[in-house]
């Protein structure tokens, strides 16, 4: 498996929202790996690339999980809760998400429909947002993606880099 820490220096890497989400939520099993990866971007060791869909997904995931935790409801019920009481969106501080997207050497790419996502959905069996990510990579000649989404392993022009899950230490 290609681990995030092994991405060669000066590489251009498209970053999927799950990497940001693991970092922002400080999920123990992925936090150190994602933190070190984002630090390498901030220190200009590698070039981080995202599109507006990644930004939207990251905000949505963060808000959804925080509301789920605060109100002790299932993730699947969060959108319904927000629709019933939109004021709860104001109860979740999203400054940390905003700050994360201000990393030095993190570049936002514009997806343009010159490359149709229809082909990426059909050829690589990707959901629409993932198809937009793959199309963005193709359009900007990016061959590395940081993601824990195994669906990108079907995209033949992308090398997938993952955040390794820390396995609980064996008790003696």
C-alpha positions in Angstrom: 0.0 0.0 0.0 1.2 3.5 -0.8 1.2 5.5 2.5 0.9 9.3 2.6 4.3 9.6 4.3 6.0 8.0 1.3 4.8 10.5 -1.3 8.0 11.8 -3.0 9.1 15.3 -2.5 7.8 17.9 -5.0 4.9 15.7 -6.0 1.6 17.2 -7.0 -1.2 15.5 -5.0 -4.9 15.9 -5.3 -6.5 15.5 -1.8 -9.8 13.9 -1.2 -12.1 15.2 1.5 -11.7 12.2 3.7 -8.1 13.1 4.4 -9.2 16.6 5.7 -12.1 15.1 7.6 -9.8 12.6 9.5 -7.5 15.4 10.3 -10.2 17.9 11.4 -12.0 15.4 13.6 -8.7 14.2 15.1 -9.6 10.6 14.6 -6.9 8.7 16.5 -6.4 6.0 14.0 -5.7 8.4 11.1 -4.8 11.7 12.8 -0.9 11.6 12.9 -0.7 10.4 9.3 -3.0 13.1 8.0 -1.4 15.8 10.2 2.1 14.9 9.0 0.9 14.8 5.4 -0.7 18.3 5.6 2.4 19.6 7.4 4.4 18.5 4.4 2.1 20.6 2.1 2.3 23.6 4.5 6.1 23.4 4.5 6.1 23.3 0.6 7.6 19.8 0.5 4.7 18.6 -1.7 2.0 20.4 -3.7 -1.5 20.0 -2.4 -4.4 20.4 -4.9 -8.2 20.4 -4.3 -11.3 21.5 -6.1 -14.5 23.2 -4.7 -16.2 19.8 -4.4 -13.5 18.8 -1.8 -14.2 22.0 0.1 -17.9 21.4 0.1 -17.6 17.7 1.1 -15.2 18.5 3.9 -17.5 21.2 5.4 -20.5 19.0 5.1 -18.8 16.0 6.6 -17.4 18.0 9.5 -20.7 19.7 10.2 -22.7 16.5 9.9 -20.4 14.6 12.3 -20.3 17.5 14.9 -24.1 17.8 14.9 -24.4 14.0 15.2 -22.1 14.0 18.2 -23.7 17.1 19.8 -27.3 15.9 19.5 -26.5 12.2 19.8 -28.3 11.3 16.6 -27.4 8.9 13.7 -25.5 10.5 10.9 -28.3 9.6 8.5 -30.7 11.8 10.5 -28.6 14.9 10.6 -29.8 16.5 7.4 -33.4 16.0 8.5 -32.5 17.7 11.9 -30.9 20.6 10.1 -33.9 21.0 7.8 -36.2 21.1 10.8 -34.0 23.5 12.8 -31.5 25.3 10.6 -30.3 27.4 13.6 -28.2 24.4 14.7 -25.8 25.2 11.9 -24.8 28.3 13.8 -23.9 26.2 16.9 -21.1 24.4 15.1 -17.8 26.4 14.8 -16.3 25.8 11.4 -13.3 28.1 11.8 -11.0 25.1 12.0 -12.2 23.9 8.6 -11.6 27.4 7.1 -8.1 27.5 8.7 -7.2 24.1 7.2 -7.9 25.3 3.7 -5.5 28.2 4.2 -2.4 25.9 4.3 0.5 27.2 2.4 1.0 25.4 -0.9 -2.6 24.1 -1.0 -4.1 25.2 -4.4 -7.7 25.2 -5.4 -8.3 24.1 -9.0 -11.4 24.9 -11.0 -13.2 22.0 -12.4 -14.5 22.8 -15.9 -16.9 20.6 -17.8 -14.5 20.4 -20.8 -13.9 16.8 -19.5 -17.3 15.3 -19.0 -17.8 13.4 -15.8 -20.2 11.1 -17.6 -17.2 9.2 -19.0 -15.5 8.9 -15.6 -18.8 7.5 -14.1 -19.1 5.0 -16.8 -15.5 4.0 -17.4 -14.3 3.9 -13.7 -17.7 3.3 -12.0 -17.4 6.4 -9.8 -20.0 8.4 -8.1 -20.4 11.9 -9.5 -18.3 13.8 -6.9 -15.5 11.2 -7.3 -15.9 11.5 -11.1 -15.4 15.3 -10.8 -12.2 14.6 -8.8 -10.9 12.2 -11.4 -11.8 14.6 -14.2 -10.0 17.5 -12.4 -6.9 15.3 -12.0 -7.0 14.4 -15.7 -7.6 18.0 -16.8 -4.6 19.3 -14.7 -2.4 16.2 -15.4 -2.2 15.1 -11.8 -1.3 11.5 -11.2 -1.4 11.2 -7.4 -4.4 11.3 -5.1 -4.4 11.2 -1.3 -7.6 9.3 -0.3 -8.8 6.4 1.7 -11.5 5.8 -0.9 -10.7 2.5 -2.6 -12.9 3.5 -5.6 -10.0 5.5 -6.9 -8.0 2.4 -7.3 -10.1 1.7 -10.5 -8.7 4.9 -12.1 -5.8 3.7 -14.1 -4.0 7.1 -14.3 -4.0 7.8 -10.6 -1.6 6.5 -7.9 -3.6 6.2 -4.7 -1.9 7.3 -1.4 -3.6 6.3 1.8 -3.6 7.2 5.4 -2.7 4.0 7.3 -4.9 3.1 10.1 -3.1 2.7 13.4 -3.9 -0.7 14.7 -4.5 -1.1 18.4 -1.4 -2.4 20.1 -1.4 -6.0 21.0 -1.9 -6.4 24.8 0.7 -8.6 26.6 
